[in-house]
Amino acid sequence: MYWNAVYYPNWRIYRDQPPVSLNFDVISHVFYAFAWVKPDGTVYLSDEWADAQIKVPGSGDIPETEGCLNSFAQIKKTYNKLRVILSVGGGGKGSEPFAAVARKRETRETFARTAAALVQQFGIDGIDIDWEHPSDSQQGKDYIKLLAELRNYMPAPRYTLSSALPAGEWALQHINLSHAAQYLDMVNLMAYDFSGPWVSKCGHQAQLYTPQIPHSAEAAISCHSAVSYMLKQGVPPNKIILGVPAYGRSFTGTRGVGHSFSGQAGEEGTFEYRDLPRPGAEEVVDEHVGAAYCVGGDGGFVTYDTPQTVQMKARYVRQQGLGGLFYWTGTGDASAHTEKDRSLVYNGFLGLHPQ
């Protein structure tokens, strides 16, 4: 049984994408993003209106309710194998308090107790730690102590404990990964953002394999290199969940991979997968490295995953005995209800469970 998991950001309710917009026939886990943490360790809802109060539409057997977390609790009654996990942290502001909170026993205890209380309050299944990311060996040790404290409050197998971790060894080296994996059911490997406006030359952002001759140090990182590193560090393969971006990164004024670029298009340099390929652009799949992109149109060169590359990644998951795939985000995907041919989540499910 392979997991096919999605992140659901709470702000998508404001873009007319309620929880019922996802296709739960092909989703095993939802990571609900994000709860945040106070300096005293208290875990709290980042948007109480979206999470617990706004009117959320239902569909079919699933009733209308108040707040997205309550909506997911209702959805679980219909899809009783679905696991809903509250993700704490996220990029930028969401992760800032972690280092100080994880350092002290009292604040770790407050974190675990208040996180468990939210899980109980909404009738969901566990906690995902998205601390981006422990930046030295002391923080790496504190991170593991935080996981241990969470396990005290949320024992396995009743509760799922997961953590999103970056693919770069520069970040992972601070964590004793085999020790962390003892507390975790799922290690969500963020196997994307290998390339973006911070690199000097345009590259693939989520390539499955490292090219034979990478054009730079960043271009040498791949899903396979990150998975290999985790396995070497003693993470059990069936706990590694390979991340897939449901968005593309844009480079304008470039001749493509390995070439310089002058800027980027889209929202902060990104386009949601559902809006790709760009109008008038040509979509190309590089089967050697397991990456796709489109060229032309208003985005220039946009690097992203397609149903074909996701099927390649699903095959890789099966070959390596990994735990499955996850998508940041389920809401950036083409609709798994109406556009199955284009949906990454749907095609990932088919690839993980071939007929």
N, C-alpha and C positions, 0 to 999 in steps of 0.2 A: 504494500500500500504506500503510494507516494503522496506527499502533501502538495497541494496547489493553493498557495496562500496569497492574500492581497492586503495591502495597507489601505485603510479608508480614512482620509483626513476629514476631521469634523467640519472644516469650512466648506466642504463640497455641498452641504445642505443649502448653502446660500446660492449655489449655482444650479439649483434644481436637480441635484443628484442625491436623492435620499437613499438610505440603505437598500430599499427594495429595488433600486436600479441595477444592482449587481445580480449576476446569474449564479445562484447558490447550488445549482446542479453540478457545477464544476469547481466549486471553492470549498476547501477543507477548513481554512482558518482565516479569520479577519483580525488584523492588527489595527486597533482603533487609535488614531493619532490626533492629538497627543494630550496626555495629562502632563502637568509640570510639577516641579518640586520647589518648595520654599527653602530659604536658608536654614530653617530649623528642622528640615527633613520632611515636613508635611507634604504628601502628594495630593494635588488638587486638580480639579477640572480646569482646563485652560479657557473654556468657553461654556459656562454653565447654561447659557441660553440654547446653544446648539446641542449640547450634550444631554440636557435633562428637561428642557422647557418648551422649545419651539414645537409647533404642530408638525408632525412628520406623517406623510401619507402612507397608507398601506397598499396592499395589492392582493387580490384573490383571498386566500385564507388569513392573510396577515393584516391585523387591524391597524387603523390609524392610531397614533399614540403621541406622547409628548417627549421630545428629546431623542436624539439618534441612538444613545446607549439603550434606552428602553425599547426602541424599535428593533435593535439587534437581539435583545432578550426575547421579543415576540417572534422574530424570525427563527430563533433557535428551537422554538416549540414545534415549528413545521419541519425544519431541517435539523433533526435531533443529533446528527453527527457533527454539526458545525461547532467549531470552537471560536469564541470571541475573546480576544486578549487585549488588555489596555496597555498601550505603548506610552512609556514615560520618557520625556526628553525631546529629542529632535535636534535639528541644526540650530546654531546660534544661541539665542536666548534660552531655549529649552534645555540646553546642556550645561549652561554656565554654573549652576549651583552644585553639580554632581561632585566635583573634586572635594569641596569643603564638607559636604554632607557625608560622603563615603569615608572621610578620614576619622570621624569620631564614633564611638560605639553608641552613644545616646541618639545621635541624629540618624545613624543607620537603622536603629531600632524603631524610631519614629517613622522613618521612610517605609519600612516593611509593614508596620502595624497599620498605617493609614492607606497604603496601597492595597493591603488585604481587605480593609474595610470597604473600599470602593468596589472591589471585585464582588464582595458579598452583597453590597447594596444594590448592584445592578444585575445580579444573577449571571455573571460572566465567568470566564474560565482561567484567567491568569494574568500575568504581567510580562511585558516586553521592555527590556532596558535598552534605550537608544541614547546612550551617553557617547557623544561625538567629540572626543574619545579620550580615554586615559593617555596622558601625554608624557608620562615618565614611569619608572618602575614602581615608585611608591604609589602612584595613582592606580597602576595595574594591580598591586596587592590589595589596595582599598576596594577596588572594583570587585574582586573575588570575595572579600569579606561582606560586601553589600549583597552579592548573590546568595552567600551562605545564610545571611540573616533573612532574606526573602524566603528561602526554602524552609526555615524554621516556622514561618507563618503560613506558608502555602506548600504543604507536603505533596510530593508526587505519589501516585499518578493523578490524584484528584485535580491538581492544579498544573497548568502549563506554565513553565518559565522559559522565556526566550530572550535573546539579546541580538541586536543588530550591530554588526562589526564591519569596519572598512576592509577593503581588499588589500590595501598597501601594507607591506611588511614594516614600513617606517612607523606605522601606528600599532600593528599587531605585536611587534617585538616587545612591547612593554607589559604584555599580559601572558601569564602562564596559561596557555590555552587549554591544555589537557585538564588542568585543575578547574578552570572555569566550566569546562564541559561536564564535569561531574555534577554540577548543580543545574545545568541547562538541559531542556528537552530539545531545543532548536537553536542553532547558531545561524542567524540570518546574515549571510555573507553579501554585503552591498557591492556586488560585482558590476559596478557602473561608475560613471564619472572618472574613467581613466584619462579622459581628455576633455578639455573645456577652455574657456578664455584665459586660464592661468598657464597654459603650456605655450611654447614658442612656435610649435608647428602643429598643424591640423592633424587629428588622429581619430581612430574609432573609440567611442566611449565605453563599449561593453563587449569587446571582442572575446570570443570563446578561447581562441588559441593565440599565443604570441607569434608574430610573423617571423620568418626565418632570419631576416635582417631588420630588426626594429630601427626606426629612424632616430630614436632618442630613448633615454632611460624610461620615461613614462610610457612609451609605446611598447615596452617589453612586458608590461603588466597585462594579465589576461585573467579570465575566469579560471582557466586551468592552472596558471601559476599561483593564484591565490588559494585554490582548493588544495594544490600539492603542498603548499606551505602549511596549511592547517592540518592536513593529514600527517605530515612529517612531525608536527608539534604534538601529535597524539590526540587530536579531536576525532572521535568515532565518525566514520563517513555518514552513517545514517542520521546523524544530528545536523549535518551541514545542509542548509537550504540555500540554493543558488538564486541570487537576486537578479531580476530583469527590470530594466527601466521602461516604463510606459510613457516615455517622452524622448525627444531627440534634442541633441545639442547642435547649435548652428554656428557655422564659420562662414563669413562673407569675405569676398575679395581673395579667394584662394583657388589654386589649381588642384586641391585635394590632399589626400593623406601624404604627410611628409613635407608639405609646403607651408610657407608662412600665410598668414591671413590678416585682414585689416579690421575686422569687427565681427559682430554677431547680430542676428535678427531674432524676432519672437519676443516672448516675455522673459526678460532677464537672460536672453540667449537660448531659450528653450521653446520648443513646440510640443504640445501634448501629442501622443501617438495618434489619437483619434483624428487629429488635423494633419496627418502625414499620409502619403507624400504631399508636398506643397503643390498647389495647382500649377500645371505646366512643367513639373519636375519629373525627372526619370528616376525610377527606383532600381537600385542595383544591389545584388547580394554577392559578397565575397565568400565563397564556400571554403576557401583555404583557411581563413582565420575565423570564420563564423561571425560575420558582421554584415550590416546592411547600411545603406545611406541613400539619400536622394540628392540629385544635383540639378540646379536650375530653379526657376520660380523665384519667389521672394526670400527664400531662406538661404540661398547659396548652397553650401555643402552641409547637409544635416545628417548626423550619425545617430542611428536608432536600431531597435530590433524589429523584425517582421515575423509573421507566422512561420516562415521557413527557418529563420535563425533560432526562434524559440523551440521549434521541433528538434533542431540540432542540439540545443541545450538540454532538452528533455531526454534525448537519447544519451547524452553525456552523463546525466544524472543516473540513468539506469545502468550504464556501463560501469560507473564508479561506485555504485551502491550508495549514492547520496540520499538525503531525505526527501528532496523535492525542489520545487521552485516557489519563489514569491515575487510579487510585482509591486513596485512603487510607481504608480498607485493603481488600484483597481478602477478608479474613476477616470484615469487618463487613457484607459484602453478604449478601443472601439467596442460598441455594445455587443456583449456575448449573447444578447437576446435576438438582436436584429441583424448583426453583421458578423455572423459566426466565422465566415471565411477570413475576415480581417482581424478578429479578436485574438490578442496574444494569450489571454487567460484561457480561452476555449481551446486554442491550438496547443497550448502547453499541457492542458489536461489530456488531450488526445495523444500527445507524444509520450506522456508518462504512463498512459493506460492503453497501449495499442490493442486493437481488436485481434 
